[in-house]
Amino acid sequence: MDINRKALTHLITKRVDRIEKVVEGTGYLPRTVIGVATFLLDNELDVDLLTAKQQVTFEKFLKPLLESSKKFPVGDD
């Protein structure tokens, strides 16, 4: 999967509400998902650098959120 840097940044800075909604009731914290996203941004979006637990977080939460954001492109807000 190609990760869109702009969409990922937008998700963790302006759409934290979407992260909070998707993790609700799962036992995961929003800051965990935001931490994985930040790690990716700091490391050239290289998913191969994620630990096994980070990979699960990415697959379970970030990937679906990013895929759904493709339907609604990020504006310049």
mmCIF file of the N, C-alpha and C atoms, coordinates in Angstrom:
data_MODEL
# 
_entry.id   MODEL 
# 
loop_
_atom_site.group_PDB 
_atom_site.id 
_atom_site.type_symbol 
_atom_site.label_atom_id 
_atom_site.label_alt_id 
_atom_site.label_comp_id 
_atom_site.label_asym_id 
_atom_site.label_entity_id 
_atom_site.label_seq_id 
_atom_site.pdbx_PDB_ins_code 
_atom_site.Cartn_x 
_atom_site.Cartn_y 
_atom_site.Cartn_z 
_atom_site.occupancy 
_atom_site.B_iso_or_equiv 
_atom_site.pdbx_formal_charge 
_atom_site.auth_seq_id 
_atom_site.auth_comp_id 
_atom_site.auth_asym_id 
_atom_site.auth_atom_id 
_atom_site.pdbx_PDB_model_num 
ATOM 1   N N  . MET A 1 1  ? 0.843   -1.188 0.000  1.00 0.00 ? 1  MET A N  1 
ATOM 2   C CA . MET A 1 1  ? 0.000   0.000  0.000  1.00 0.00 ? 1  MET A CA 1 
ATOM 3   C C  . MET A 1 1  ? 0.880   1.240  0.000  1.00 0.00 ? 1  MET A C  1 
ATOM 4   N N  . ASP A 1 2  ? 0.599   2.151  -0.909 1.00 0.00 ? 2  ASP A N  1 
ATOM 5   C CA . ASP A 1 2  ? 1.273   3.440  -0.901 1.00 0.00 ? 2  ASP A CA 1 
ATOM 6   C C  . ASP A 1 2  ? 0.569   4.337  0.100  1.00 0.00 ? 2  ASP A C  1 
ATOM 7   N N  . ILE A 1 3  ? 1.338   4.873  1.026  1.00 0.00 ? 3  ILE A N  1 
ATOM 8   C CA . ILE A 1 3  ? 0.771   5.734  2.058  1.00 0.00 ? 3  ILE A CA 1 
ATOM 9   C C  . ILE A 1 3  ? 0.909   7.183  1.611  1.00 0.00 ? 3  ILE A C  1 
ATOM 10  N N  . ASN A 1 4  ? -0.176  7.899  1.668  1.00 0.00 ? 4  ASN A N  1 
ATOM 11  C CA . ASN A 1 4  ? -0.190  9.308  1.317  1.00 0.00 ? 4  ASN A CA 1 
ATOM 12  C C  . ASN A 1 4  ? 0.212   10.113 2.553  1.00 0.00 ? 4  ASN A C  1 
ATOM 13  N N  . ARG A 1 5  ? 1.384   10.748 2.483  1.00 0.00 ? 5  ARG A N  1 
ATOM 14  C CA . ARG A 1 5  ? 1.910   11.509 3.622  1.00 0.00 ? 5  ARG A CA 1 
ATOM 15  C C  . ARG A 1 5  ? 0.927   12.604 4.060  1.00 0.00 ? 5  ARG A C  1 
ATOM 16  N N  . LYS A 1 6  ? 0.360   13.295 3.102  1.00 0.00 ? 6  LYS A N  1 
ATOM 17  C CA . LYS A 1 6  ? -0.564  14.390 3.413  1.00 0.00 ? 6  LYS A CA 1 
ATOM 18  C C  . LYS A 1 6  ? -1.814  13.862 4.126  1.00 0.00 ? 6  LYS A C  1 
ATOM 19  N N  . ALA A 1 7  ? -2.343  12.739 3.647  1.00 0.00 ? 7  ALA A N  1 
ATOM 20  C CA . ALA A 1 7  ? -3.540  12.155 4.266  1.00 0.00 ? 7  ALA A CA 1 
ATOM 21  C C  . ALA A 1 7  ? -3.241  11.667 5.682  1.00 0.00 ? 7  ALA A C  1 
ATOM 22  N N  . LEU A 1 8  ? -2.071  11.063 5.882  1.00 0.00 ? 8  LEU A N  1 
ATOM 23  C CA . LEU A 1 8  ? -1.697  10.571 7.207  1.00 0.00 ? 8  LEU A CA 1 
ATOM 24  C C  . LEU A 1 8  ? -1.511  11.736 8.179  1.00 0.00 ? 8  LEU A C  1 
ATOM 25  N N  . THR A 1 9  ? -0.843  12.778 7.737  1.00 0.00 ? 9  THR A N  1 
ATOM 26  C CA . THR A 1 9  ? -0.655  13.964 8.574  1.00 0.00 ? 9  THR A CA 1 
ATOM 27  C C  . THR A 1 9  ? -1.997  14.591 8.927  1.00 0.00 ? 9  THR A C  1 
ATOM 28  N N  . HIS A 1 10 ? -2.864  14.705 7.945  1.00 0.00 ? 10 HIS A N  1 
ATOM 29  C CA . HIS A 1 10 ? -4.203  15.276 8.161  1.00 0.00 ? 10 HIS A CA 1 
ATOM 30  C C  . HIS A 1 10 ? -4.982  14.447 9.192  1.00 0.00 ? 10 HIS A C  1 
ATOM 31  N N  . LEU A 1 11 ? -4.878  13.135 9.078  1.00 0.00 ? 11 LEU A N  1 
ATOM 32  C CA . LEU A 1 11 ? -5.591  12.237 9.986  1.00 0.00 ? 11 LEU A CA 1 
ATOM 33  C C  . LEU A 1 11 ? -5.174  12.457 11.435 1.00 0.00 ? 11 LEU A C  1 
ATOM 34  N N  . ILE A 1 12 ? -3.878  12.587 11.696 1.00 0.00 ? 12 ILE A N  1 
ATOM 35  C CA . ILE A 1 12 ? -3.418  12.684 13.089 1.00 0.00 ? 12 ILE A CA 1 
ATOM 36  C C  . ILE A 1 12 ? -3.400  14.111 13.627 1.00 0.00 ? 12 ILE A C  1 
ATOM 37  N N  . THR A 1 13 ? -3.589  15.101 12.751 1.00 0.00 ? 13 THR A N  1 
ATOM 38  C CA . THR A 1 13 ? -3.593  16.477 13.242 1.00 0.00 ? 13 THR A CA 1 
ATOM 39  C C  . THR A 1 13 ? -4.979  17.101 13.249 1.00 0.00 ? 13 THR A C  1 
ATOM 40  N N  . LYS A 1 14 ? -5.804  16.741 12.268 1.00 0.00 ? 14 LYS A N  1 
ATOM 41  C CA . LYS A 1 14 ? -7.108  17.397 12.153 1.00 0.00 ? 14 LYS A CA 1 
ATOM 42  C C  . LYS A 1 14 ? -8.291  16.448 12.256 1.00 0.00 ? 14 LYS A C  1 
ATOM 43  N N  . ARG A 1 15 ? -8.048  15.152 12.232 1.00 0.00 ? 15 ARG A N  1 
ATOM 44  C CA . ARG A 1 15 ? -9.149  14.181 12.270 1.00 0.00 ? 15 ARG A CA 1 
ATOM 45  C C  . ARG A 1 15 ? -8.945  13.129 13.362 1.00 0.00 ? 15 ARG A C  1 
ATOM 46  N N  . VAL A 1 16 ? -8.454  13.561 14.492 1.00 0.00 ? 16 VAL A N  1 
ATOM 47  C CA . VAL A 1 16 ? -8.267  12.656 15.626 1.00 0.00 ? 16 VAL A CA 1 
ATOM 48  C C  . VAL A 1 16 ? -9.603  12.042 16.037 1.00 0.00 ? 16 VAL A C  1 
ATOM 49  N N  . ASP A 1 17 ? -10.687 12.752 15.769 1.00 0.00 ? 17 ASP A N  1 
ATOM 50  C CA . ASP A 1 17 ? -12.017 12.231 16.086 1.00 0.00 ? 17 ASP A CA 1 
ATOM 51  C C  . ASP A 1 17 ? -12.286 10.910 15.364 1.00 0.00 ? 17 ASP A C  1 
ATOM 52  N N  . ARG A 1 18 ? -11.792 10.775 14.143 1.00 0.00 ? 18 ARG A N  1 
ATOM 53  C CA . ARG A 1 18 ? -11.973 9.524  13.395 1.00 0.00 ? 18 ARG A CA 1 
ATOM 54  C C  . ARG A 1 18 ? -11.188 8.390  14.057 1.00 0.00 ? 18 ARG A C  1 
ATOM 55  N N  . ILE A 1 19 ? -9.995  8.703  14.541 1.00 0.00 ? 19 ILE A N  1 
ATOM 56  C CA . ILE A 1 19 ? -9.181  7.696  15.235 1.00 0.00 ? 19 ILE A CA 1 
ATOM 57  C C  . ILE A 1 19 ? -9.881  7.289  16.531 1.00 0.00 ? 19 ILE A C  1 
ATOM 58  N N  . GLU A 1 20 ? -10.354 8.273  17.287 1.00 0.00 ? 20 GLU A N  1 
ATOM 59  C CA . GLU A 1 20 ? -11.050 7.981  18.542 1.00 0.00 ? 20 GLU A CA 1 
ATOM 60  C C  . GLU A 1 20 ? -12.264 7.092  18.306 1.00 0.00 ? 20 GLU A C  1 
ATOM 61  N N  . LYS A 1 21 ? -12.992 7.359  17.244 1.00 0.00 ? 21 LYS A N  1 
ATOM 62  C CA . LYS A 1 21 ? -14.196 6.580  16.944 1.00 0.00 ? 21 LYS A CA 1 
ATOM 63  C C  . LYS A 1 21 ? -13.850 5.137  16.584 1.00 0.00 ? 21 LYS A C  1 
ATOM 64  N N  . VAL A 1 22 ? -12.810 4.946  15.781 1.00 0.00 ? 22 VAL A N  1 
ATOM 65  C CA . VAL A 1 22 ? -12.475 3.597  15.314 1.00 0.00 ? 22 VAL A CA 1 
ATOM 66  C C  . VAL A 1 22 ? -11.861 2.730  16.424 1.00 0.00 ? 22 VAL A C  1 
ATOM 67  N N  . VAL A 1 23 ? -11.184 3.339  17.404 1.00 0.00 ? 23 VAL A N  1 
ATOM 68  C CA . VAL A 1 23 ? -10.590 2.541  18.486 1.00 0.00 ? 23 VAL A CA 1 
ATOM 69  C C  . VAL A 1 23 ? -11.545 2.320  19.655 1.00 0.00 ? 23 VAL A C  1 
ATOM 70  N N  . GLU A 1 24 ? -12.633 3.055  19.667 1.00 0.00 ? 24 GLU A N  1 
ATOM 71  C CA . GLU A 1 24 ? -13.598 2.959  20.771 1.00 0.00 ? 24 GLU A CA 1 
ATOM 72  C C  . GLU A 1 24 ? -14.034 1.512  21.005 1.00 0.00 ? 24 GLU A C  1 
ATOM 73  N N  . GLY A 1 25 ? -13.867 1.063  22.251 1.00 0.00 ? 25 GLY A N  1 
ATOM 74  C CA . GLY A 1 25 ? -14.305 -0.273 22.635 1.00 0.00 ? 25 GLY A CA 1 
ATOM 75  C C  . GLY A 1 25 ? -13.352 -1.401 22.264 1.00 0.00 ? 25 GLY A C  1 
ATOM 76  N N  . THR A 1 26 ? -12.177 -1.062 21.705 1.00 0.00 ? 26 THR A N  1 
ATOM 77  C CA . THR A 1 26 ? -11.238 -2.105 21.281 1.00 0.00 ? 26 THR A CA 1 
ATOM 78  C C  . THR A 1 26 ? -10.145 -2.381 22.305 1.00 0.00 ? 26 THR A C  1 
ATOM 79  N N  . GLY A 1 27 ? -9.998  -1.487 23.272 1.00 0.00 ? 27 GLY A N  1 
ATOM 80  C CA . GLY A 1 27 ? -8.907  -1.626 24.224 1.00 0.00 ? 27 GLY A CA 1 
ATOM 81  C C  . GLY A 1 27 ? -7.657  -0.872 23.791 1.00 0.00 ? 27 GLY A C  1 
ATOM 82  N N  . TYR A 1 28 ? -7.663  -0.372 22.568 1.00 0.00 ? 28 TYR A N  1 
ATOM 83  C CA . TYR A 1 28 ? -6.546  0.439  22.079 1.00 0.00 ? 28 TYR A CA 1 
ATOM 84  C C  . TYR A 1 28 ? -6.795  1.894  22.441 1.00 0.00 ? 28 TYR A C  1 
ATOM 85  N N  . LEU A 1 29 ? -5.722  2.642  22.605 1.00 0.00 ? 29 LEU A N  1 
ATOM 86  C CA . LEU A 1 29 ? -5.831  4.070  22.870 1.00 0.00 ? 29 LEU A CA 1 
ATOM 87  C C  . LEU A 1 29 ? -5.566  4.851  21.587 1.00 0.00 ? 29 LEU A C  1 
ATOM 88  N N  . PRO A 1 30 ? -6.243  5.975  21.408 1.00 0.00 ? 30 PRO A N  1 
ATOM 89  C CA . PRO A 1 30 ? -5.966  6.798  20.229 1.00 0.00 ? 30 PRO A CA 1 
ATOM 90  C C  . PRO A 1 30 ? -4.491  7.176  20.122 1.00 0.00 ? 30 PRO A C  1 
ATOM 91  N N  . ARG A 1 31 ? -3.852  7.444  21.259 1.00 0.00 ? 31 ARG A N  1 
ATOM 92  C CA . ARG A 1 31 ? -2.445  7.852  21.211 1.00 0.00 ? 31 ARG A CA 1 
ATOM 93  C C  . ARG A 1 31 ? -1.539  6.739  20.686 1.00 0.00 ? 31 ARG A C  1 
ATOM 94  N N  . THR A 1 32 ? -1.956  5.484  20.838 1.00 0.00 ? 32 THR A N  1 
ATOM 95  C CA . THR A 1 32 ? -1.191  4.370  20.281 1.00 0.00 ? 32 THR A CA 1 
ATOM 96  C C  . THR A 1 32 ? -1.216  4.434  18.762 1.00 0.00 ? 32 THR A C  1 
ATOM 97  N N  . VAL A 1 33 ? -2.385  4.662  18.205 1.00 0.00 ? 33 VAL A N  1 
ATOM 98  C CA . VAL A 1 33 ? -2.540  4.752  16.753 1.00 0.00 ? 33 VAL A CA 1 
ATOM 99  C C  . VAL A 1 33 ? -1.802  5.984  16.228 1.00 0.00 ? 33 VAL A C  1 
ATOM 100 N N  . ILE A 1 34 ? -1.925  7.100  16.934 1.00 0.00 ? 34 ILE A N  1 
ATOM 101 C CA . ILE A 1 34 ? -1.231  8.324  16.539 1.00 0.00 ? 34 ILE A CA 1 
ATOM 102 C C  . ILE A 1 34 ? 0.280   8.117  16.612 1.00 0.00 ? 34 ILE A C  1 
ATOM 103 N N  . GLY A 1 35 ? 0.738   7.377  17.612 1.00 0.00 ? 35 GLY A N  1 
ATOM 104 C CA . GLY A 1 35 ? 2.168   7.087  17.743 1.00 0.00 ? 35 GLY A CA 1 
ATOM 105 C C  . GLY A 1 35 ? 2.708   6.286  16.574 1.00 0.00 ? 35 GLY A C  1 
ATOM 106 N N  . VAL A 1 36 ? 1.953   5.307  16.118 1.00 0.00 ? 36 VAL A N  1 
ATOM 107 C CA . VAL A 1 36 ? 2.373   4.507  14.961 1.00 0.00 ? 36 VAL A CA 1 
ATOM 108 C C  . VAL A 1 36 ? 2.410   5.389  13.713 1.00 0.00 ? 36 VAL A C  1 
ATOM 109 N N  . ALA A 1 37 ? 1.410   6.239  13.558 1.00 0.00 ? 37 ALA A N  1 
ATOM 110 C CA . ALA A 1 37 ? 1.379   7.149  12.410 1.00 0.00 ? 37 ALA A CA 1 
ATOM 111 C C  . ALA A 1 37 ? 2.570   8.104  12.439 1.00 0.00 ? 37 ALA A C  1 
ATOM 112 N N  . THR A 1 38 ? 2.878   8.628  13.610 1.00 0.00 ? 38 THR A N  1 
ATOM 113 C CA . THR A 1 38 ? 4.013   9.533  13.755 1.00 0.00 ? 38 THR A CA 1 
ATOM 114 C C  . THR A 1 38 ? 5.318   8.818  13.432 1.00 0.00 ? 38 THR A C  1 
ATOM 115 N N  . PHE A 1 39 ? 5.448   7.586  13.889 1.00 0.00 ? 39 PHE A N  1 
ATOM 116 C CA . PHE A 1 39 ? 6.636   6.779  13.585 1.00 0.00 ? 39 PHE A CA 1 
ATOM 117 C C  . PHE A 1 39 ? 6.801   6.638  12.072 1.00 0.00 ? 39 PHE A C  1 
ATOM 118 N N  . LEU A 1 40 ? 5.712   6.336  11.389 1.00 0.00 ? 40 LEU A N  1 
ATOM 119 C CA . LEU A 1 40 ? 5.770   6.201  9.928  1.00 0.00 ? 40 LEU A CA 1 
ATOM 120 C C  . LEU A 1 40 ? 6.194   7.512  9.271  1.00 0.00 ? 40 LEU A C  1 
ATOM 121 N N  . LEU A 1 41 ? 5.634   8.612  9.719  1.00 0.00 ? 41 LEU A N  1 
ATOM 122 C CA . LEU A 1 41 ? 5.995   9.911  9.152  1.00 0.00 ? 41 LEU A CA 1 
ATOM 123 C C  . LEU A 1 41 ? 7.468   10.230 9.388  1.00 0.00 ? 41 LEU A C  1 
ATOM 124 N N  . ASP A 1 42 ? 7.978   9.856  10.545 1.00 0.00 ? 42 ASP A N  1 
ATOM 125 C CA . ASP A 1 42 ? 9.382   10.107 10.878 1.00 0.00 ? 42 ASP A CA 1 
ATOM 126 C C  . ASP A 1 42 ? 10.346  9.182  10.150 1.00 0.00 ? 42 ASP A C  1 
ATOM 127 N N  . ASN A 1 43 ? 9.833   8.087  9.596  1.00 0.00 ? 43 ASN A N  1 
ATOM 128 C CA . ASN A 1 43 ? 10.689  7.071  8.972  1.00 0.00 ? 43 ASN A CA 1 
ATOM 129 C C  . ASN A 1 43 ? 10.318  6.810  7.515  1.00 0.00 ? 43 ASN A C  1 
ATOM 130 N N  . GLU A 1 44 ? 10.084  7.890  6.788  1.00 0.00 ? 44 GLU A N  1 
ATOM 131 C CA . GLU A 1 44 ? 9.855   7.807  5.338  1.00 0.00 ? 44 GLU A CA 1 
ATOM 132 C C  . GLU A 1 44 ? 8.709   6.879  4.948  1.00 0.00 ? 44 GLU A C  1 
ATOM 133 N N  . LEU A 1 45 ? 7.720   6.731  5.825  1.00 0.00 ? 45 LEU A N  1 
ATOM 134 C CA . LEU A 1 45 ? 6.532   5.899  5.566  1.00 0.00 ? 45 LEU A CA 1 
ATOM 135 C C  . LEU A 1 45 ? 6.877   4.435  5.310  1.00 0.00 ? 45 LEU A C  1 
ATOM 136 N N  . ASP A 1 46 ? 8.000   3.985  5.872  1.00 0.00 ? 46 ASP A N  1 
ATOM 137 C CA . ASP A 1 46 ? 8.477   2.614  5.657  1.00 0.00 ? 46 ASP A CA 1 
ATOM 138 C C  . ASP A 1 46 ? 7.809   1.651  6.642  1.00 0.00 ? 46 ASP A C  1 
ATOM 139 N N  . VAL A 1 47 ? 6.782   0.966  6.177  1.00 0.00 ? 47 VAL A N  1 
ATOM 140 C CA . VAL A 1 47 ? 6.010   0.033  7.008  1.00 0.00 ? 47 VAL A CA 1 
ATOM 141 C C  . VAL A 1 47 ? 6.878   -1.131 7.480  1.00 0.00 ? 47 VAL A C  1 
ATOM 142 N N  . ASP A 1 48 ? 7.925   -1.455 6.741  1.00 0.00 ? 48 ASP A N  1 
ATOM 143 C CA . ASP A 1 48 ? 8.803   -2.567 7.117  1.00 0.00 ? 48 ASP A CA 1 
ATOM 144 C C  . ASP A 1 48 ? 9.548   -2.313 8.426  1.00 0.00 ? 48 ASP A C  1 
ATOM 145 N N  . LEU A 1 49 ? 9.631   -1.070 8.858  1.00 0.00 ? 49 LEU A N  1 
ATOM 146 C CA . LEU A 1 49 ? 10.321  -0.746 10.108 1.00 0.00 ? 49 LEU A CA 1 
ATOM 147 C C  . LEU A 1 49 ? 9.441   -0.922 11.347 1.00 0.00 ? 49 LEU A C  1 
ATOM 148 N N  . LEU A 1 50 ? 8.152   -1.152 11.140 1.00 0.00 ? 50 LEU A N  1 
ATOM 149 C CA . LEU A 1 50 ? 7.237   -1.323 12.270 1.00 0.00 ? 50 LEU A CA 1 
ATOM 150 C C  . LEU A 1 50 ? 7.484   -2.647 12.984 1.00 0.00 ? 50 LEU A C  1 
ATOM 151 N N  . THR A 1 51 ? 7.351   -2.625 14.310 1.00 0.00 ? 51 THR A N  1 
ATOM 152 C CA . THR A 1 51 ? 7.406   -3.866 15.076 1.00 0.00 ? 51 THR A CA 1 
ATOM 153 C C  . THR A 1 51 ? 6.132   -4.656 14.789 1.00 0.00 ? 51 THR A C  1 
ATOM 154 N N  . ALA A 1 52 ? 6.074   -5.879 15.265 1.00 0.00 ? 52 ALA A N  1 
ATOM 155 C CA . ALA A 1 52 ? 4.885   -6.712 15.044 1.00 0.00 ? 52 ALA A CA 1 
ATOM 156 C C  . ALA A 1 52 ? 3.630   -6.050 15.625 1.00 0.00 ? 52 ALA A C  1 
ATOM 157 N N  . LYS A 1 53 ? 3.741   -5.490 16.827 1.00 0.00 ? 53 LYS A N  1 
ATOM 158 C CA . LYS A 1 53 ? 2.585   -4.833 17.451 1.00 0.00 ? 53 LYS A CA 1 
ATOM 159 C C  . LYS A 1 53 ? 2.177   -3.573 16.691 1.00 0.00 ? 53 LYS A C  1 
ATOM 160 N N  . GLN A 1 54 ? 3.170   -2.815 16.236 1.00 0.00 ? 54 GLN A N  1 
ATOM 161 C CA . GLN A 1 54 ? 2.868   -1.624 15.448 1.00 0.00 ? 54 GLN A CA 1 
ATOM 162 C C  . GLN A 1 54 ? 2.212   -2.005 14.122 1.00 0.00 ? 54 GLN A C  1 
ATOM 163 N N  . GLN A 1 55 ? 2.667   -3.107 13.545 1.00 0.00 ? 55 GLN A N  1 
ATOM 164 C CA . GLN A 1 55 ? 2.099   -3.586 12.280 1.00 0.00 ? 55 GLN A CA 1 
ATOM 165 C C  . GLN A 1 55 ? 0.609   -3.918 12.457 1.00 0.00 ? 55 GLN A C  1 
ATOM 166 N N  . VAL A 1 56 ? 0.281   -4.568 13.574 1.00 0.00 ? 56 VAL A N  1 
ATOM 167 C CA . VAL A 1 56 ? -1.117  -4.898 13.863 1.00 0.00 ? 56 VAL A CA 1 
ATOM 168 C C  . VAL A 1 56 ? -1.939  -3.616 13.983 1.00 0.00 ? 56 VAL A C  1 
ATOM 169 N N  . THR A 1 57 ? -1.409  -2.639 14.699 1.00 0.00 ? 57 THR A N  1 
ATOM 170 C CA . THR A 1 57 ? -2.103  -1.360 14.856 1.00 0.00 ? 57 THR A CA 1 
ATOM 171 C C  . THR A 1 57 ? -2.310  -0.691 13.504 1.00 0.00 ? 57 THR A C  1 
ATOM 172 N N  . PHE A 1 58 ? -1.288  -0.719 12.670 1.00 0.00 ? 58 PHE A N  1 
ATOM 173 C CA . PHE A 1 58 ? -1.397  -0.130 11.335 1.00 0.00 ? 58 PHE A CA 1 
ATOM 174 C C  . PHE A 1 58 ? -2.480  -0.829 10.516 1.00 0.00 ? 58 PHE A C  1 
ATOM 175 N N  . GLU A 1 59 ? -2.429  -2.154 10.484 1.00 0.00 ? 59 GLU A N  1 
ATOM 176 C CA . GLU A 1 59 ? -3.378  -2.930 9.669  1.00 0.00 ? 59 GLU A CA 1 
ATOM 177 C C  . GLU A 1 59 ? -4.818  -2.789 10.171 1.00 0.00 ? 59 GLU A C  1 
ATOM 178 N N  . LYS A 1 60 ? -4.959  -2.733 11.498 1.00 0.00 ? 60 LYS A N  1 
ATOM 179 C CA . LYS A 1 60 ? -6.296  -2.719 12.099 1.00 0.00 ? 60 LYS A CA 1 
ATOM 180 C C  . LYS A 1 60 ? -6.963  -1.344 12.044 1.00 0.00 ? 60 LYS A C  1 
ATOM 181 N N  . PHE A 1 61 ? -6.175  -0.282 12.168 1.00 0.00 ? 61 PHE A N  1 
ATOM 182 C CA . PHE A 1 61 ? -6.756  1.052  12.283 1.00 0.00 ? 61 PHE A CA 1 
ATOM 183 C C  . PHE A 1 61 ? -6.324  2.029  11.193 1.00 0.00 ? 61 PHE A C  1 
ATOM 184 N N  . LEU A 1 62 ? -5.033  2.224  11.033 1.00 0.00 ? 62 LEU A N  1 
ATOM 185 C CA . LEU A 1 62 ? -4.571  3.250  10.100 1.00 0.00 ? 62 LEU A CA 1 
ATOM 186 C C  . LEU A 1 62 ? -4.864  2.916  8.645  1.00 0.00 ? 62 LEU A C  1 
ATOM 187 N N  . LYS A 1 63 ? -4.601  1.694  8.257  1.00 0.00 ? 63 LYS A N  1 
ATOM 188 C CA . LYS A 1 63 ? -4.812  1.314  6.856  1.00 0.00 ? 63 LYS A CA 1 
ATOM 189 C C  . LYS A 1 63 ? -6.270  1.521  6.429  1.00 0.00 ? 63 LYS A C  1 
ATOM 190 N N  . PRO A 1 64 ? -7.241  1.018  7.206  1.00 0.00 ? 64 PRO A N  1 
ATOM 191 C CA . PRO A 1 64 ? -8.639  1.258  6.811  1.00 0.00 ? 64 PRO A CA 1 
ATOM 192 C C  . PRO A 1 64 ? -9.011  2.748  6.782  1.00 0.00 ? 64 PRO A C  1 
ATOM 193 N N  . LEU A 1 65 ? -8.492  3.519  7.731  1.00 0.00 ? 65 LEU A N  1 
ATOM 194 C CA . LEU A 1 65 ? -8.790  4.951  7.744  1.00 0.00 ? 65 LEU A CA 1 
ATOM 195 C C  . LEU A 1 65 ? -8.195  5.647  6.524  1.00 0.00 ? 65 LEU A C  1 
ATOM 196 N N  . LEU A 1 66 ? -6.976  5.266  6.167  1.00 0.00 ? 66 LEU A N  1 
ATOM 197 C CA . LEU A 1 66 ? -6.337  5.872  4.996  1.00 0.00 ? 66 LEU A CA 1 
ATOM 198 C C  . LEU A 1 66 ? -7.034  5.452  3.708  1.00 0.00 ? 66 LEU A C  1 
ATOM 199 N N  . GLU A 1 67 ? -7.453  4.198  3.647  1.00 0.00 ? 67 GLU A N  1 
ATOM 200 C CA . GLU A 1 67 ? -8.168  3.734  2.453  1.00 0.00 ? 67 GLU A CA 1 
ATOM 201 C C  . GLU A 1 67 ? -9.505  4.457  2.310  1.00 0.00 ? 67 GLU A C  1 
ATOM 202 N N  . SER A 1 68 ? -10.183 4.687  3.421  1.00 0.00 ? 68 SER A N  1 
ATOM 203 C CA . SER A 1 68 ? -11.463 5.403  3.339  1.00 0.00 ? 68 SER A CA 1 
ATOM 204 C C  . SER A 1 68 ? -11.248 6.873  2.994  1.00 0.00 ? 68 SER A C  1 
ATOM 205 N N  . SER A 1 69 ? -10.082 7.421  3.355  1.00 0.00 ? 69 SER A N  1 
ATOM 206 C CA . SER A 1 69 ? -9.821  8.831  3.040  1.00 0.00 ? 69 SER A CA 1 
ATOM 207 C C  . SER A 1 69 ? -9.560  9.033  1.549  1.00 0.00 ? 69 SER A C  1 
ATOM 208 N N  . LYS A 1 70 ? -9.235  7.966  0.820  1.00 0.00 ? 70 LYS A N  1 
ATOM 209 C CA . LYS A 1 70 ? -9.043  8.082  -0.628 1.00 0.00 ? 70 LYS A CA 1 
ATOM 210 C C  . LYS A 1 70 ? -10.343 8.483  -1.308 1.00 0.00 ? 70 LYS A C  1 
ATOM 211 N N  . LYS A 1 71 ? -11.460 8.106  -0.700 1.00 0.00 ? 71 LYS A N  1 
ATOM 212 C CA . LYS A 1 71 ? -12.769 8.447  -1.256 1.00 0.00 ? 71 LYS A CA 1 
ATOM 213 C C  . LYS A 1 71 ? -13.084 9.927  -1.055 1.00 0.00 ? 71 LYS A C  1 
ATOM 214 N N  . PHE A 1 72 ? -12.451 10.513 -0.034 1.00 0.00 ? 72 PHE A N  1 
ATOM 215 C CA . PHE A 1 72 ? -12.675 11.919 0.297  1.00 0.00 ? 72 PHE A CA 1 
ATOM 216 C C  . PHE A 1 72 ? -11.319 12.606 0.396  1.00 0.00 ? 72 PHE A C  1 
ATOM 217 N N  . PRO A 1 73 ? -10.797 13.116 -0.720 1.00 0.00 ? 73 PRO A N  1 
ATOM 218 C CA . PRO A 1 73 ? -9.456  13.712 -0.736 1.00 0.00 ? 73 PRO A CA 1 
ATOM 219 C C  . PRO A 1 73 ? -9.291  14.810 0.308  1.00 0.00 ? 73 PRO A C  1 
ATOM 220 N N  . VAL A 1 74 ? -8.069  14.920 0.799  1.00 0.00 ? 74 VAL A N  1 
ATOM 221 C CA . VAL A 1 74 ? -7.724  15.901 1.820  1.00 0.00 ? 74 VAL A CA 1 
ATOM 222 C C  . VAL A 1 74 ? -7.657  17.279 1.182  1.00 0.00 ? 74 VAL A C  1 
ATOM 223 N N  . GLY A 1 75 ? -8.332  18.239 1.807  1.00 0.00 ? 75 GLY A N  1 
ATOM 224 C CA . GLY A 1 75 ? -8.279  19.616 1.324  1.00 0.00 ? 75 GLY A CA 1 
ATOM 225 C C  . GLY A 1 75 ? -7.137  20.365 1.977  1.00 0.00 ? 75 GLY A C  1 
ATOM 226 N N  . ASP A 1 76 ? -7.022  21.610 1.666  1.00 0.00 ? 76 ASP A N  1 
ATOM 227 C CA . ASP A 1 76 ? -5.966  22.449 2.243  1.00 0.00 ? 76 ASP A CA 1 
ATOM 228 C C  . ASP A 1 76 ? -6.498  23.266 3.409  1.00 0.00 ? 76 ASP A C  1 
ATOM 229 N N  . ASP A 1 77 ? -7.096  22.593 4.403  1.00 0.00 ? 77 ASP A N  1 
ATOM 230 C CA . ASP A 1 77 ? -7.646  23.341 5.538  1.00 0.00 ? 77 ASP A CA 1 
ATOM 231 C C  . ASP A 1 77 ? -6.681  23.450 6.656  1.00 0.00 ? 77 ASP A C  1 
# 
